[in-house]
Amino acid sequence: MIETLLQAILEQVEQPKSDLEHNLRALLNEAVSKMDLVSRDEIERQKTALANANLRLNELLNHVEALEQKLQNKK
């Protein structure tokens, strides 16, 4: 009988705990969704895009320098 009573009490305690956990998760999800956050994957994609852009920029700068050198040699 005591075990049955204890089990009933534990079940009653678990329900508010579950409700509280559910509500806290909902509040945290809402708070996080309002933040201006970026995923790690997006950061990695942007790093890759920036590295590629920097490589291309350096190629173009080298090409411009070569063209300028050709112009200087023709004068």
PDB file of N, CA, C and O in Angstrom:
ATOM      1  N   MET A   1       0.828  -1.197   0.000  1.00  0.00           N
ATOM      2  CA  MET A   1       0.000   0.000   0.000  1.00  0.00           C
ATOM      3  C   MET A   1       0.871   1.259   0.000  1.00  0.00           C
ATOM      4  O   MET A   1       0.572   2.222  -0.706  1.00  0.00           O
ATOM      5  N   ILE A   2       1.917   1.251   0.768  1.00  0.00           N
ATOM      6  CA  ILE A   2       2.820   2.404   0.807  1.00  0.00           C
ATOM      7  C   ILE A   2       3.501   2.564  -0.545  1.00  0.00           C
ATOM      8  O   ILE A   2       3.681   3.677  -1.039  1.00  0.00           O
ATOM      9  N   GLU A   3       3.873   1.444  -1.130  1.00  0.00           N
ATOM     10  CA  GLU A   3       4.516   1.517  -2.443  1.00  0.00           C
ATOM     11  C   GLU A   3       3.559   2.068  -3.487  1.00  0.00           C
ATOM     12  O   GLU A   3       3.971   2.838  -4.355  1.00  0.00           O
ATOM     13  N   THR A   4       2.299   1.693  -3.419  1.00  0.00           N
ATOM     14  CA  THR A   4       1.303   2.200  -4.355  1.00  0.00           C
ATOM     15  C   THR A   4       1.144   3.705  -4.178  1.00  0.00           C
ATOM     16  O   THR A   4       1.065   4.453  -5.152  1.00  0.00           O
ATOM     17  N   LEU A   5       1.098   4.132  -2.933  1.00  0.00           N
ATOM     18  CA  LEU A   5       0.975   5.555  -2.621  1.00  0.00           C
ATOM     19  C   LEU A   5       2.221   6.303  -3.110  1.00  0.00           C
ATOM     20  O   LEU A   5       2.120   7.379  -3.701  1.00  0.00           O
ATOM     21  N   LEU A   6       3.378   5.725  -2.859  1.00  0.00           N
ATOM     22  CA  LEU A   6       4.631   6.343  -3.298  1.00  0.00           C
ATOM     23  C   LEU A   6       4.677   6.440  -4.828  1.00  0.00           C
ATOM     24  O   LEU A   6       5.093   7.457  -5.383  1.00  0.00           O
ATOM     25  N   GLN A   7       4.247   5.374  -5.495  1.00  0.00           N
ATOM     26  CA  GLN A   7       4.214   5.377  -6.950  1.00  0.00           C
ATOM     27  C   GLN A   7       3.266   6.458  -7.464  1.00  0.00           C
ATOM     28  O   GLN A   7       3.593   7.150  -8.427  1.00  0.00           O
ATOM     29  N   ALA A   8       2.114   6.612  -6.849  1.00  0.00           N
ATOM     30  CA  ALA A   8       1.145   7.631  -7.255  1.00  0.00           C
ATOM     31  C   ALA A   8       1.722   9.024  -7.055  1.00  0.00           C
ATOM     32  O   ALA A   8       1.519   9.910  -7.885  1.00  0.00           O
ATOM     33  N   ILE A   9       2.437   9.216  -5.959  1.00  0.00           N
ATOM     34  CA  ILE A   9       3.056  10.520  -5.695  1.00  0.00           C
ATOM     35  C   ILE A   9       4.132  10.808  -6.743  1.00  0.00           C
ATOM     36  O   ILE A   9       4.221  11.914  -7.276  1.00  0.00           O
ATOM     37  N   LEU A  10       4.947   9.787  -7.028  1.00  0.00           N
ATOM     38  CA  LEU A  10       5.996   9.979  -8.027  1.00  0.00           C
ATOM     39  C   LEU A  10       5.410  10.302  -9.399  1.00  0.00           C
ATOM     40  O   LEU A  10       5.963  11.131 -10.122  1.00  0.00           O
ATOM     41  N   GLU A  11       4.313   9.669  -9.764  1.00  0.00           N
ATOM     42  CA  GLU A  11       3.662   9.970 -11.031  1.00  0.00           C
ATOM     43  C   GLU A  11       3.153  11.405 -11.051  1.00  0.00           C
ATOM     44  O   GLU A  11       3.231  12.076 -12.080  1.00  0.00           O
ATOM     45  N   GLN A  12       2.639  11.874  -9.933  1.00  0.00           N
ATOM     46  CA  GLN A  12       2.155  13.249  -9.841  1.00  0.00           C
ATOM     47  C   GLN A  12       3.307  14.243  -9.941  1.00  0.00           C
ATOM     48  O   GLN A  12       3.148  15.329 -10.498  1.00  0.00           O
ATOM     49  N   VAL A  13       4.458  13.875  -9.405  1.00  0.00           N
ATOM     50  CA  VAL A  13       5.634  14.744  -9.467  1.00  0.00           C
ATOM     51  C   VAL A  13       6.185  14.775 -10.897  1.00  0.00           C
ATOM     52  O   VAL A  13       6.618  15.827 -11.368  1.00  0.00           O
ATOM     53  N   GLU A  14       6.171  13.655 -11.575  1.00  0.00           N
ATOM     54  CA  GLU A  14       6.699  13.574 -12.926  1.00  0.00           C
ATOM     55  C   GLU A  14       5.917  14.444 -13.901  1.00  0.00           C
ATOM     56  O   GLU A  14       6.512  15.046 -14.795  1.00  0.00           O
ATOM     57  N   GLN A  15       4.614  14.522 -13.754  1.00  0.00           N
ATOM     58  CA  GLN A  15       3.798  15.296 -14.688  1.00  0.00           C
ATOM     59  C   GLN A  15       4.165  16.777 -14.677  1.00  0.00           C
ATOM     60  O   GLN A  15       4.400  17.343 -15.745  1.00  0.00           O
ATOM     61  N   PRO A  16       4.225  17.432 -13.509  1.00  0.00           N
ATOM     62  CA  PRO A  16       4.637  18.848 -13.525  1.00  0.00           C
ATOM     63  C   PRO A  16       6.072  19.021 -14.059  1.00  0.00           C
ATOM     64  O   PRO A  16       6.381  20.001 -14.738  1.00  0.00           O
ATOM     65  N   LYS A  17       6.930  18.056 -13.740  1.00  0.00           N
ATOM     66  CA  LYS A  17       8.302  18.122 -14.237  1.00  0.00           C
ATOM     67  C   LYS A  17       8.296  18.076 -15.765  1.00  0.00           C
ATOM     68  O   LYS A  17       8.996  18.847 -16.421  1.00  0.00           O
ATOM     69  N   SER A  18       7.520  17.190 -16.308  1.00  0.00           N
ATOM     70  CA  SER A  18       7.414  17.074 -17.759  1.00  0.00           C
ATOM     71  C   SER A  18       6.829  18.341 -18.372  1.00  0.00           C
ATOM     72  O   SER A  18       7.319  18.823 -19.393  1.00  0.00           O
ATOM     73  N   ASP A  19       5.786  18.879 -17.753  1.00  0.00           N
ATOM     74  CA  ASP A  19       5.177  20.122 -18.241  1.00  0.00           C
ATOM     75  C   ASP A  19       6.175  21.278 -18.179  1.00  0.00           C
ATOM     76  O   ASP A  19       6.286  22.072 -19.113  1.00  0.00           O
ATOM     77  N   LEU A  20       6.898  21.356 -17.062  1.00  0.00           N
ATOM     78  CA  LEU A  20       7.882  22.425 -16.889  1.00  0.00           C
ATOM     79  C   LEU A  20       8.982  22.303 -17.946  1.00  0.00           C
ATOM     80  O   LEU A  20       9.388  23.299 -18.546  1.00  0.00           O
ATOM     81  N   GLU A  21       9.456  21.083 -18.168  1.00  0.00           N
ATOM     82  CA  GLU A  21      10.493  20.869 -19.168  1.00  0.00           C
ATOM     83  C   GLU A  21       9.988  21.257 -20.558  1.00  0.00           C
ATOM     84  O   GLU A  21      10.707  21.900 -21.323  1.00  0.00           O
ATOM     85  N   HIS A  22       8.777  20.875 -20.882  1.00  0.00           N
ATOM     86  CA  HIS A  22       8.178  21.218 -22.175  1.00  0.00           C
ATOM     87  C   HIS A  22       8.067  22.736 -22.334  1.00  0.00           C
ATOM     88  O   HIS A  22       8.411  23.282 -23.382  1.00  0.00           O
ATOM     89  N   ASN A  23       7.585  23.411 -21.289  1.00  0.00           N
ATOM     90  CA  ASN A  23       7.431  24.873 -21.344  1.00  0.00           C
ATOM     91  C   ASN A  23       8.781  25.579 -21.452  1.00  0.00           C
ATOM     92  O   ASN A  23       8.918  26.553 -22.192  1.00  0.00           O
ATOM     93  N   LEU A  24       9.770  25.092 -20.720  1.00  0.00           N
ATOM     94  CA  LEU A  24      11.098  25.704 -20.789  1.00  0.00           C
ATOM     95  C   LEU A  24      11.713  25.527 -22.171  1.00  0.00           C
ATOM     96  O   LEU A  24      12.332  26.447 -22.706  1.00  0.00           O
ATOM     97  N   ARG A  25      11.542  24.349 -22.741  1.00  0.00           N
ATOM     98  CA  ARG A  25      12.061  24.120 -24.091  1.00  0.00           C
ATOM     99  C   ARG A  25      11.385  25.060 -25.097  1.00  0.00           C
ATOM    100  O   ARG A  25      12.037  25.615 -25.982  1.00  0.00           O
ATOM    101  N   ALA A  26      10.075  25.227 -24.944  1.00  0.00           N
ATOM    102  CA  ALA A  26       9.352  26.118 -25.852  1.00  0.00           C
ATOM    103  C   ALA A  26       9.846  27.554 -25.700  1.00  0.00           C
ATOM    104  O   ALA A  26      10.044  28.254 -26.694  1.00  0.00           O
ATOM    105  N   LEU A  27      10.045  27.991 -24.463  1.00  0.00           N
ATOM    106  CA  LEU A  27      10.547  29.355 -24.222  1.00  0.00           C
ATOM    107  C   LEU A  27      11.956  29.536 -24.782  1.00  0.00           C
ATOM    108  O   LEU A  27      12.258  30.556 -25.401  1.00  0.00           O
ATOM    109  N   LEU A  28      12.808  28.549 -24.563  1.00  0.00           N
ATOM    110  CA  LEU A  28      14.176  28.650 -25.080  1.00  0.00           C
ATOM    111  C   LEU A  28      14.196  28.640 -26.602  1.00  0.00           C
ATOM    112  O   LEU A  28      14.936  29.409 -27.215  1.00  0.00           O
ATOM    113  N   ASN A  29      13.398  27.787 -27.213  1.00  0.00           N
ATOM    114  CA  ASN A  29      13.327  27.755 -28.676  1.00  0.00           C
ATOM    115  C   ASN A  29      12.837  29.083 -29.232  1.00  0.00           C
ATOM    116  O   ASN A  29      13.336  29.559 -30.252  1.00  0.00           O
ATOM    117  N   GLU A  30      11.863  29.675 -28.563  1.00  0.00           N
ATOM    118  CA  GLU A  30      11.345  30.969 -29.010  1.00  0.00           C
ATOM    119  C   GLU A  30      12.417  32.049 -28.873  1.00  0.00           C
ATOM    120  O   GLU A  30      12.593  32.874 -29.770  1.00  0.00           O
ATOM    121  N   ALA A  31      13.135  32.041 -27.740  1.00  0.00           N
ATOM    122  CA  ALA A  31      14.187  33.038 -27.517  1.00  0.00           C
ATOM    123  C   ALA A  31      15.308  32.889 -28.547  1.00  0.00           C
ATOM    124  O   ALA A  31      15.804  33.882 -29.078  1.00  0.00           O
ATOM    125  N   VAL A  32      15.701  31.654 -28.823  1.00  0.00           N
ATOM    126  CA  VAL A  32      16.772  31.419 -29.787  1.00  0.00           C
ATOM    127  C   VAL A  32      16.326  31.817 -31.191  1.00  0.00           C
ATOM    128  O   VAL A  32      17.111  32.373 -31.958  1.00  0.00           O
ATOM    129  N   SER A  33      15.085  31.538 -31.524  1.00  0.00           N
ATOM    130  CA  SER A  33      14.610  31.879 -32.868  1.00  0.00           C
ATOM    131  C   SER A  33      14.552  33.392 -33.082  1.00  0.00           C
ATOM    132  O   SER A  33      14.631  33.854 -34.220  1.00  0.00           O
ATOM    133  N   LYS A  34      14.418  34.159 -32.019  1.00  0.00           N
ATOM    134  CA  LYS A  34      14.396  35.621 -32.138  1.00  0.00           C
ATOM    135  C   LYS A  34      15.790  36.215 -32.288  1.00  0.00           C
ATOM    136  O   LYS A  34      15.951  37.355 -32.724  1.00  0.00           O
ATOM    137  N   MET A  35      16.805  35.413 -31.915  1.00  0.00           N
ATOM    138  CA  MET A  35      18.184  35.896 -32.026  1.00  0.00           C
ATOM    139  C   MET A  35      18.635  35.816 -33.476  1.00  0.00           C
ATOM    140  O   MET A  35      18.158  34.990 -34.254  1.00  0.00           O
ATOM    141  N   ASP A  36      19.553  36.686 -33.810  1.00  0.00           N
ATOM    142  CA  ASP A  36      20.085  36.714 -35.170  1.00  0.00           C
ATOM    143  C   ASP A  36      21.295  35.778 -35.224  1.00  0.00           C
ATOM    144  O   ASP A  36      22.442  36.226 -35.247  1.00  0.00           O
ATOM    145  N   LEU A  37      21.017  34.464 -35.243  1.00  0.00           N
ATOM    146  CA  LEU A  37      22.079  33.470 -35.201  1.00  0.00           C
ATOM    147  C   LEU A  37      22.304  32.857 -36.577  1.00  0.00           C
ATOM    148  O   LEU A  37      21.404  32.802 -37.415  1.00  0.00           O
ATOM    149  N   VAL A  38      23.522  32.403 -36.776  1.00  0.00           N
ATOM    150  CA  VAL A  38      23.886  31.749 -38.032  1.00  0.00           C
ATOM    151  C   VAL A  38      24.438  30.373 -37.673  1.00  0.00           C
ATOM    152  O   VAL A  38      25.167  30.219 -36.693  1.00  0.00           O
ATOM    153  N   SER A  39      24.083  29.388 -38.471  1.00  0.00           N
ATOM    154  CA  SER A  39      24.557  28.031 -38.192  1.00  0.00           C
ATOM    155  C   SER A  39      26.046  27.907 -38.506  1.00  0.00           C
ATOM    156  O   SER A  39      26.604  28.680 -39.284  1.00  0.00           O
ATOM    157  N   ARG A  40      26.656  26.931 -37.890  1.00  0.00           N
ATOM    158  CA  ARG A  40      28.073  26.659 -38.125  1.00  0.00           C
ATOM    159  C   ARG A  40      28.303  26.312 -39.600  1.00  0.00           C
ATOM    160  O   ARG A  40      29.312  26.708 -40.182  1.00  0.00           O
ATOM    161  N   ASP A  41      27.368  25.575 -40.199  1.00  0.00           N
ATOM    162  CA  ASP A  41      27.481  25.224 -41.616  1.00  0.00           C
ATOM    163  C   ASP A  41      27.499  26.474 -42.492  1.00  0.00           C
ATOM    164  O   ASP A  41      28.273  26.565 -43.445  1.00  0.00           O
ATOM    165  N   GLU A  42      26.640  27.434 -42.161  1.00  0.00           N
ATOM    166  CA  GLU A  42      26.600  28.673 -42.947  1.00  0.00           C
ATOM    167  C   GLU A  42      27.912  29.440 -42.797  1.00  0.00           C
ATOM    168  O   GLU A  42      28.403  30.015 -43.768  1.00  0.00           O
ATOM    169  N   ILE A  43      28.475  29.454 -41.609  1.00  0.00           N
ATOM    170  CA  ILE A  43      29.763  30.125 -41.395  1.00  0.00           C
ATOM    171  C   ILE A  43      30.842  29.462 -42.246  1.00  0.00           C
ATOM    172  O   ILE A  43      31.653  30.147 -42.869  1.00  0.00           O
ATOM    173  N   GLU A  44      30.852  28.130 -42.273  1.00  0.00           N
ATOM    174  CA  GLU A  44      31.844  27.414 -43.075  1.00  0.00           C
ATOM    175  C   GLU A  44      31.653  27.694 -44.564  1.00  0.00           C
ATOM    176  O   GLU A  44      32.633  27.856 -45.291  1.00  0.00           O
ATOM    177  N   ARG A  45      30.395  27.752 -45.027  1.00  0.00           N
ATOM    178  CA  ARG A  45      30.145  28.078 -46.436  1.00  0.00           C
ATOM    179  C   ARG A  45      30.640  29.481 -46.761  1.00  0.00           C
ATOM    180  O   ARG A  45      31.216  29.708 -47.825  1.00  0.00           O
ATOM    181  N   GLN A  46      30.419  30.418 -45.851  1.00  0.00           N
ATOM    182  CA  GLN A  46      30.864  31.793 -46.080  1.00  0.00           C
ATOM    183  C   GLN A  46      32.389  31.888 -46.065  1.00  0.00           C
ATOM    184  O   GLN A  46      32.971  32.647 -46.839  1.00  0.00           O
ATOM    185  N   LYS A  47      33.036  31.122 -45.190  1.00  0.00           N
ATOM    186  CA  LYS A  47      34.504  31.101 -45.168  1.00  0.00           C
ATOM    187  C   LYS A  47      35.048  30.585 -46.497  1.00  0.00           C
ATOM    188  O   LYS A  47      36.001  31.138 -47.047  1.00  0.00           O
ATOM    189  N   THR A  48      34.433  29.524 -47.003  1.00  0.00           N
ATOM    190  CA  THR A  48      34.866  28.953 -48.278  1.00  0.00           C
ATOM    191  C   THR A  48      34.661  29.947 -49.416  1.00  0.00           C
ATOM    192  O   THR A  48      35.539  30.123 -50.260  1.00  0.00           O
ATOM    193  N   ALA A  49      33.504  30.593 -49.434  1.00  0.00           N
ATOM    194  CA  ALA A  49      33.212  31.580 -50.473  1.00  0.00           C
ATOM    195  C   ALA A  49      34.200  32.740 -50.397  1.00  0.00           C
ATOM    196  O   ALA A  49      34.666  33.226 -51.428  1.00  0.00           O
ATOM    197  N   LEU A  50      34.518  33.181 -49.197  1.00  0.00           N
ATOM    198  CA  LEU A  50      35.476  34.280 -49.030  1.00  0.00           C
ATOM    199  C   LEU A  50      36.868  33.863 -49.480  1.00  0.00           C
ATOM    200  O   LEU A  50      37.567  34.635 -50.136  1.00  0.00           O
ATOM    201  N   ALA A  51      37.270  32.660 -49.134  1.00  0.00           N
ATOM    202  CA  ALA A  51      38.589  32.172 -49.567  1.00  0.00           C
ATOM    203  C   ALA A  51      38.645  32.095 -51.088  1.00  0.00           C
ATOM    204  O   ALA A  51      39.650  32.476 -51.688  1.00  0.00           O
ATOM    205  N   ASN A  52      37.586  31.610 -51.715  1.00  0.00           N
ATOM    206  CA  ASN A  52      37.549  31.540 -53.180  1.00  0.00           C
ATOM    207  C   ASN A  52      37.584  32.934 -53.798  1.00  0.00           C
ATOM    208  O   ASN A  52      38.267  33.155 -54.799  1.00  0.00           O
ATOM    209  N   ALA A  53      36.861  33.862 -53.214  1.00  0.00           N
ATOM    210  CA  ALA A  53      36.857  35.234 -53.721  1.00  0.00           C
ATOM    211  C   ALA A  53      38.244  35.862 -53.583  1.00  0.00           C
ATOM    212  O   ALA A  53      38.697  36.577 -54.477  1.00  0.00           O
ATOM    213  N   ASN A  54      38.914  35.593 -52.467  1.00  0.00           N
ATOM    214  CA  ASN A  54      40.264  36.127 -52.283  1.00  0.00           C
ATOM    215  C   ASN A  54      41.245  35.543 -53.299  1.00  0.00           C
ATOM    216  O   ASN A  54      42.108  36.252 -53.817  1.00  0.00           O
ATOM    217  N   LEU A  55      41.106  34.240 -53.581  1.00  0.00           N
ATOM    218  CA  LEU A  55      41.964  33.630 -54.604  1.00  0.00           C
ATOM    219  C   LEU A  55      41.741  34.282 -55.964  1.00  0.00           C
ATOM    220  O   LEU A  55      42.691  34.613 -56.673  1.00  0.00           O
ATOM    221  N   ARG A  56      40.478  34.459 -56.312  1.00  0.00           N
ATOM    222  CA  ARG A  56      40.145  35.068 -57.607  1.00  0.00           C
ATOM    223  C   ARG A  56      40.652  36.512 -57.662  1.00  0.00           C
ATOM    224  O   ARG A  56      41.175  36.949 -58.686  1.00  0.00           O
ATOM    225  N   LEU A  57      40.499  37.239 -56.574  1.00  0.00           N
ATOM    226  CA  LEU A  57      40.972  38.617 -56.513  1.00  0.00           C
ATOM    227  C   LEU A  57      42.483  38.684 -56.723  1.00  0.00           C
ATOM    228  O   LEU A  57      42.978  39.539 -57.457  1.00  0.00           O
ATOM    229  N   ASN A  58      43.204  37.781 -56.080  1.00  0.00           N
ATOM    230  CA  ASN A  58      44.655  37.753 -56.264  1.00  0.00           C
ATOM    231  C   ASN A  58      45.030  37.414 -57.701  1.00  0.00           C
ATOM    232  O   ASN A  58      45.969  37.992 -58.248  1.00  0.00           O
ATOM    233  N   GLU A  59      44.302  36.480 -58.319  1.00  0.00           N
ATOM    234  CA  GLU A  59      44.552  36.162 -59.724  1.00  0.00           C
ATOM    235  C   GLU A  59      44.336  37.393 -60.607  1.00  0.00           C
ATOM    236  O   GLU A  59      45.140  37.685 -61.492  1.00  0.00           O
ATOM    237  N   LEU A  60      43.247  38.103 -60.353  1.00  0.00           N
ATOM    238  CA  LEU A  60      42.950  39.296 -61.145  1.00  0.00           C
ATOM    239  C   LEU A  60      43.983  40.393 -60.927  1.00  0.00           C
ATOM    240  O   LEU A  60      44.374  41.077 -61.873  1.00  0.00           O
ATOM    241  N   LEU A  61      44.429  40.565 -59.682  1.00  0.00           N
ATOM    242  CA  LEU A  61      45.459  41.567 -59.403  1.00  0.00           C
ATOM    243  C   LEU A  61      46.755  41.221 -60.129  1.00  0.00           C
ATOM    244  O   LEU A  61      47.420  42.095 -60.684  1.00  0.00           O
ATOM    245  N   ASN A  62      47.102  39.949 -60.118  1.00  0.00           N
ATOM    246  CA  ASN A  62      48.312  39.521 -60.840  1.00  0.00           C
ATOM    247  C   ASN A  62      48.162  39.775 -62.336  1.00  0.00           C
ATOM    248  O   ASN A  62      49.110  40.196 -62.999  1.00  0.00           O
ATOM    249  N   HIS A  63      46.991  39.522 -62.851  1.00  0.00           N
ATOM    250  CA  HIS A  63      46.736  39.744 -64.276  1.00  0.00           C
ATOM    251  C   HIS A  63      46.835  41.236 -64.613  1.00  0.00           C
ATOM    252  O   HIS A  63      47.424  41.605 -65.629  1.00  0.00           O
ATOM    253  N   VAL A  64      46.269  42.081 -63.776  1.00  0.00           N
ATOM    254  CA  VAL A  64      46.348  43.533 -63.988  1.00  0.00           C
ATOM    255  C   VAL A  64      47.799  43.990 -63.929  1.00  0.00           C
ATOM    256  O   VAL A  64      48.232  44.797 -64.752  1.00  0.00           O
ATOM    257  N   GLU A  65      48.546  43.482 -62.966  1.00  0.00           N
ATOM    258  CA  GLU A  65      49.965  43.854 -62.868  1.00  0.00           C
ATOM    259  C   GLU A  65      50.728  43.432 -64.117  1.00  0.00           C
ATOM    260  O   GLU A  65      51.577  44.174 -64.613  1.00  0.00           O
ATOM    261  N   ALA A  66      50.423  42.230 -64.630  1.00  0.00           N
ATOM    262  CA  ALA A  66      51.087  41.760 -65.851  1.00  0.00           C
ATOM    263  C   ALA A  66      50.736  42.666 -67.020  1.00  0.00           C
ATOM    264  O   ALA A  66      51.613  43.014 -67.811  1.00  0.00           O
ATOM    265  N   LEU A  67      49.476  43.054 -67.145  1.00  0.00           N
ATOM    266  CA  LEU A  67      49.068  43.955 -68.220  1.00  0.00           C
ATOM    267  C   LEU A  67      49.725  45.323 -68.085  1.00  0.00           C
ATOM    268  O   LEU A  67      50.151  45.909 -69.080  1.00  0.00           O
ATOM    269  N   GLU A  68      49.809  45.828 -66.868  1.00  0.00           N
ATOM    270  CA  GLU A  68      50.478  47.114 -66.637  1.00  0.00           C
ATOM    271  C   GLU A  68      51.954  47.021 -67.009  1.00  0.00           C
ATOM    272  O   GLU A  68      52.527  47.957 -67.567  1.00  0.00           O
ATOM    273  N   GLN A  69      52.558  45.883 -66.692  1.00  0.00           N
ATOM    274  CA  GLN A  69      53.969  45.690 -67.034  1.00  0.00           C
ATOM    275  C   GLN A  69      54.151  45.674 -68.546  1.00  0.00           C
ATOM    276  O   GLN A  69      55.116  46.238 -69.063  1.00  0.00           O
ATOM    277  N   LYS A  70      53.227  45.029 -69.258  1.00  0.00           N
ATOM    278  CA  LYS A  70      53.311  45.005 -70.719  1.00  0.00           C
ATOM    279  C   LYS A  70      53.188  46.415 -71.281  1.00  0.00           C
ATOM    280  O   LYS A  70      53.905  46.779 -72.213  1.00  0.00           O
ATOM    281  N   LEU A  71      52.286  47.204 -70.719  1.00  0.00           N
ATOM    282  CA  LEU A  71      52.120  48.592 -71.175  1.00  0.00           C
ATOM    283  C   LEU A  71      53.391  49.394 -70.930  1.00  0.00           C
ATOM    284  O   LEU A  71      53.804  50.184 -71.779  1.00  0.00           O
ATOM    285  N   GLN A  72      54.011  49.194 -69.775  1.00  0.00           N
ATOM    286  CA  GLN A  72      55.245  49.912 -69.458  1.00  0.00           C
ATOM    287  C   GLN A  72      56.365  49.522 -70.431  1.00  0.00           C
ATOM    288  O   GLN A  72      57.173  50.359 -70.834  1.00  0.00           O
ATOM    289  N   ASN A  73      56.397  48.254 -70.794  1.00  0.00           N
ATOM    290  CA  ASN A  73      57.458  47.786 -71.707  1.00  0.00           C
ATOM    291  C   ASN A  73      57.258  48.319 -73.128  1.00  0.00           C
ATOM    292  O   ASN A  73      58.232  48.503 -73.859  1.00  0.00           O
ATOM    293  N   LYS A  74      56.014  48.569 -73.523  1.00  0.00           N
ATOM    294  CA  LYS A  74      55.746  49.070 -74.872  1.00  0.00           C
ATOM    295  C   LYS A  74      56.095  50.549 -75.002  1.00  0.00           C
ATOM    296  O   LYS A  74      56.304  51.028 -76.117  1.00  0.00           O
ATOM    297  N   LYS A  75      56.162  51.272 -73.916  1.00  0.00           N
ATOM    298  CA  LYS A  75      56.439  52.708 -73.984  1.00  0.00           C
ATOM    299  C   LYS A  75      57.871  52.968 -74.213  1.00  0.00           C
ATOM    300  O   LYS A  75      58.283  54.125 -74.297  1.00  0.00           O
TER     301      LYS A  75
END
